[in-house]
Amino acid sequence: MASATLHRVCPLAAPKLLSFSAQNRSLSVRGSPPIPASSIVVLAPETSSRQCNAVEFDLFACPVCYEPLIRKGPPGLNVPAIYRSGFKCQKCNKTFSSKEFYLDLTVTSGTKNYAEIKPTRTELFRSPLVSFLYERGWRQNFNRSGFPGPDEEFRMAQEYFRPAEGGVLVDASCGSGLFSRKFAKSGKYAGVVALDFSENMLRQCYDFIVKEGTLSSTNLALVRADVSRLPFPSGSIDAVHAGAALHCWPSPSNAVAEISRILRSGGVFVGTTFLANLFGDSISAGIVKSLRQTAQLTNSTTYNNLTKGEIEDLCTTCGLTNYESKIQQVFIMFSAQKP
């Protein structure tokens, strides 16, 4: 894939190419082709008392037009650097900045009068109480449904993510950052983006980062975004993780299509979710669809629990290949790859 064009944005000094790395490690992927520059390269001016402190950092893109954002501020994929930076889309002139400690890259960022309400199941996780309880009892209940637990789920995911080591990983619908922090601490990735639509989940993630101390200077960024409108250029991300998330998405098809769009060739998508437990696999797809539609008409909090066949079909339809899955009760971990 050709690298994105990089423009000089500081007239006061000749720019030089910089790249961020995890623990000063090389950014090349072990056992796979080099990562395209578009996913990790930034432009920064030479150090000078007269420098304008502006860079182009094309890891992030405008959620409206998907053009790479121009960044003004210190370089780095970490909370302190991004907090002190401003981002702007040159095409649609929309600006983005950090709110508290996360970068808001939603389409509605900056709106003054417009307010948008998402489905009840989406709004539920924006609740301060649910966000606080997520790692304090809520997530532990998943074990009853066959989830093996965060440590084992992380180990399983890491096996699928081996081709993406050294690259950039997006933890979509990260919640309180349970897995984002594990990916960042592993040192296997050049950068990790903890991404969620819930402001309060991101606040909880930040609180955990502060308590753990060392993570604040790690290549871990907190971003608010819609999984159906991911703020990254096409073909720029090496790995996407979505833990216990697919059933919560308003439109799983839109979300998986977006994940497929942002993955580079060879990039890996790993997700876990609760399977639909409607008489196992003995029931036809048509009946499953009819029952789901009826449930959604009578209860707006109904989750999008899919069958294993539907998940594979969805990934394949969105252009992903090499689909694999592991199932335990109604828990499923699935993996697919961008060709």
C-alpha positions in Angstrom: 0.0 0.0 0.0 1.4 3.4 -0.9 2.2 5.7 2.0 -0.1 8.7 2.5 1.3 12.0 1.2 3.0 14.0 3.9 3.0 17.8 3.6 5.2 20.3 5.2 3.1 22.2 7.8 5.7 24.3 9.6 7.2 27.2 7.5 9.7 28.1 10.2 11.8 25.0 10.1 12.7 22.1 7.8 10.7 19.1 9.0 12.2 15.7 9.6 10.6 12.3 9.7 9.8 10.9 13.1 8.2 7.6 14.1 6.9 6.6 17.5 7.9 3.2 18.9 7.1 1.0 21.9 10.0 1.0 24.3 12.4 2.2 21.6 11.7 -1.0 19.6 11.7 -1.2 15.8 8.3 -0.7 14.2 8.8 -3.5 11.6 6.5 -6.4 12.1 8.3 -9.6 12.9 7.6 -12.3 10.3 5.5 -10.0 8.1 6.1 -7.2 5.6 7.0 -3.8 6.9 4.2 -1.7 8.2 3.1 1.1 5.8 4.4 4.5 6.8 0.8 5.8 6.7 0.0 4.1 10.0 3.0 5.3 12.0 4.8 8.2 10.4 4.5 11.8 11.6 6.2 15.0 10.5 7.8 17.3 13.0 9.9 20.4 12.7 13.5 20.4 13.8 13.9 21.4 17.4 14.1 25.2 17.6 13.1 28.0 19.8 11.2 29.4 16.8 9.5 26.1 15.8 5.7 26.3 15.3 5.2 22.9 17.1 2.9 21.6 14.3 3.0 18.2 12.8 1.0 16.0 10.5 0.0 12.8 12.2 -2.0 10.6 10.0 -2.9 7.8 12.4 -6.1 9.7 13.1 -8.6 10.7 10.4 -11.6 12.9 10.2 -14.8 10.9 11.0 -16.7 13.0 8.4 -14.5 12.6 5.3 -11.7 10.2 6.5 -9.0 12.6 5.5 -5.8 12.4 7.7 -5.9 15.0 10.5 -3.3 17.8 10.8 -2.0 17.8 14.4 -0.6 20.8 16.3 1.2 19.9 19.5 3.8 17.5 20.8 4.2 14.2 19.0 3.5 10.8 20.6 0.7 8.3 20.9 0.0 8.8 24.6 -2.5 10.6 26.8 -0.3 13.6 27.9 0.9 14.4 24.3 -2.5 14.0 22.7 -4.1 16.1 25.5 -1.8 19.0 24.6 -2.5 18.7 20.9 -5.2 20.0 18.6 -6.3 18.3 15.4 -7.9 19.7 12.2 -9.2 18.3 9.0 -7.9 20.4 6.1 -10.7 19.2 3.8 -13.8 20.0 5.9 -12.2 22.4 8.3 -13.6 20.5 11.3 -11.4 20.7 14.5 -11.0 18.2 17.3 -9.5 18.4 20.7 -9.2 16.4 23.9 -12.0 16.6 26.5 -10.4 16.0 29.9 -8.0 13.2 28.9 -9.6 11.6 25.8 -9.7 12.8 22.2 -13.2 13.2 20.9 -13.3 12.0 17.3 -17.1 11.5 16.9 -19.0 13.2 14.1 -21.0 15.2 16.7 -17.8 16.5 18.4 -18.1 20.3 18.7 -21.9 20.5 18.2 -23.6 23.2 20.2 -27.3 22.6 19.8 -27.7 19.2 18.3 -28.1 16.2 20.6 -28.3 12.6 19.5 -29.6 9.7 21.6 -28.4 6.2 20.8 -30.3 2.9 21.4 -30.9 2.1 25.0 -28.3 -0.6 25.1 -25.7 1.9 23.9 -26.8 4.6 26.3 -26.6 2.0 29.2 -22.8 1.9 29.0 -22.6 5.7 29.0 -24.0 5.5 32.6 -21.5 6.5 35.3 -22.7 3.6 37.5 -22.4 0.9 34.8 -19.0 2.2 33.8 -17.8 2.2 37.4 -19.1 -1.4 38.0 -17.8 -2.9 34.8 -14.5 -4.2 36.2 -16.0 -4.3 39.8 -18.4 -7.2 39.3 -20.2 -6.7 36.0 -17.5 -8.3 33.8 -16.9 -11.2 36.3 -20.5 -12.4 35.6 -19.5 -13.3 32.0 -17.8 -16.4 33.4 -21.3 -18.0 33.9 -21.8 -17.9 30.1 -18.5 -19.6 29.3 -16.1 -16.6 29.1 -12.8 -18.0 30.3 -11.8 -14.7 32.0 -9.7 -11.7 31.0 -6.3 -13.3 31.4 -7.1 -16.3 29.3 -9.0 -14.3 26.7 -6.0 -12.0 26.4 -3.7 -15.0 25.9 -6.0 -16.4 23.2 -6.3 -13.1 21.4 -2.5 -12.6 21.5 -2.1 -15.9 19.6 -4.3 -14.6 16.8 -2.5 -11.2 16.8 1.0 -12.6 16.3 1.1 -11.4 12.6 0.3 -7.8 13.9 3.0 -7.6 16.5 5.0 -4.3 16.2 2.0 -2.5 14.6 -0.8 -0.4 15.8 -3.8 -2.0 17.6 -7.2 -0.5 18.1 -9.2 -1.8 21.0 -12.7 -1.0 19.7 -15.5 -0.7 22.3 -12.8 -0.9 24.9 -15.1 -0.2 27.9 -13.0 0.6 30.9 -9.9 -0.4 29.0 -9.5 -3.9 30.6 -7.8 -5.3 27.5 -6.4 -2.0 26.2 -4.1 -1.8 29.2 -3.1 -5.5 28.8 -2.2 -4.9 25.1 -0.2 -1.7 26.0 1.7 -3.4 28.9 2.6 -6.4 26.7 5.1 -4.2 24.7 4.1 -6.1 21.6 2.6 -3.1 19.7 4.0 0.2 18.5 0.8 1.8 19.8 -2.6 1.0 21.3 -5.8 3.0 20.8 -8.4 2.5 23.5 -11.6 3.5 21.7 -15.2 3.7 23.0 -18.3 5.8 22.5 -18.9 6.1 26.3 -17.3 9.1 27.9 -17.6 7.5 31.3 -16.0 4.2 30.2 -13.0 6.3 29.0 -12.9 8.1 32.4 -12.7 4.7 34.1 -10.0 3.7 31.7 -8.0 6.8 32.6 -8.5 6.2 36.3 -7.0 2.7 36.0 -4.1 4.1 33.9 -3.3 6.6 36.6 -3.5 4.0 39.4 -1.1 1.7 37.4 1.4 4.5 37.1 3.6 3.4 34.3 0.9 3.4 31.6 0.6 7.2 31.3 3.8 7.4 29.3 3.1 4.3 27.3 2.0 4.4 23.6 -1.7 4.2 24.7 -4.2 6.8 23.5 -7.8 7.2 24.6 -10.3 8.1 21.9 -14.0 8.6 21.8 -15.5 7.4 18.5 -18.4 5.6 17.0 -17.5 2.0 15.9 -19.6 2.6 12.8 -17.5 5.6 11.9 -13.9 4.8 12.8 -11.6 7.8 12.7 -8.7 6.2 10.8 -7.6 6.2 7.2 -8.4 3.1 5.1 -5.8 0.4 5.3 -3.9 2.0 8.2 -4.4 -0.2 11.2 -2.7 -3.6 11.9 -5.0 -5.1 14.5 -8.5 -4.5 15.9 -9.8 -6.1 19.0 -13.4 -6.0 20.2 -14.0 -7.8 23.5 -17.6 -8.6 24.4 -18.8 -5.9 22.1 -20.4 -7.1 18.9 -23.8 -7.8 20.6 -23.9 -4.2 21.9 -23.4 -2.6 18.5 -26.5 -0.9 17.0 -25.4 -2.3 13.6 -22.8 -5.1 13.6 -22.6 -5.0 9.8 -21.7 -1.3 9.7 -19.1 -1.9 12.5 -17.5 -4.9 10.9 -17.4 -3.1 7.5 -15.6 -0.2 9.1 -13.1 -2.5 10.8 -12.4 -4.2 7.4 -11.9 -0.7 5.9 -9.3 0.4 8.4 -7.3 -2.8 8.5 -4.2 -3.0 6.3 -3.6 -6.0 4.1 -2.8 -8.8 6.5 -4.3 -7.0 9.4 -6.2 -9.1 12.0 -9.6 -8.6 13.6 -10.3 -10.5 16.9 -13.6 -10.3 18.7 -15.6 -12.0 21.5 -19.3 -12.0 22.1 -22.3 -13.9 23.4 -23.8 -16.3 20.9 -27.5 -16.4 20.3 -28.7 -19.5 22.2 -31.9 -20.2 20.3 -32.1 -24.0 20.2 -28.5 -24.3 19.2 -27.8 -24.7 15.5 -30.9 -26.8 14.8 -33.1 -23.7 14.1 -33.1 -22.1 10.7 -31.6 -18.7 10.0 -35.0 -17.4 8.9 -36.6 -18.3 12.2 -33.6 -16.8 14.1 -34.1 -13.5 12.2 -37.8 -13.5 12.8 -37.5 -14.1 16.5 -34.8 -11.4 16.8 -36.9 -8.8 15.0 -39.9 -9.5 17.2 -37.8 -9.2 20.4 -36.3 -5.9 19.2 -39.8 -4.5 18.5 -41.0 -5.3 22.0 -37.8 -4.5 23.9 -35.4 -1.8 22.8 -32.7 -3.1 25.2 -32.4 -6.4 23.3 -28.8 -7.2 22.3 -27.7 -8.3 18.8 -26.7 -11.8 19.8 -25.8 -13.6 16.6 -25.3 -17.3 15.8 -21.8 -18.6 15.0 -22.9 -19.0 11.3 -24.1 -15.4 11.2 -20.8 -14.0 12.6 -18.7 -16.0 10.0 -21.1 -14.8 7.2 -20.8 -11.2 8.4 -17.0 -11.3 8.4 -16.8 -12.9 5.0 -19.4 -10.5 3.5 -17.3 -7.6 4.7 -14.3 -8.8 2.9 -12.4 -10.7 5.6 -10.8 -14.1 5.2 -9.2 -16.9 7.2 -12.1 -17.0 9.7 -11.5 -19.1 12.8 -13.5 -19.4 16.0 -13.4 -21.0 19.5 -16.6 -21.7 21.4 -17.4 -22.5 25.0 -21.1 -22.5 26.0 -22.4 -19.2 24.5 -18.9 -17.6 24.5 -17.2 -17.2 21.1 -13.8 -15.8 20.2 -13.5 -15.3 16.4 -10.7 -14.1 14.2 -10.6 -13.0 10.6 -7.9 -11.3 8.4 -7.9 -8.6 5.7 -6.6 -10.2 2.5 
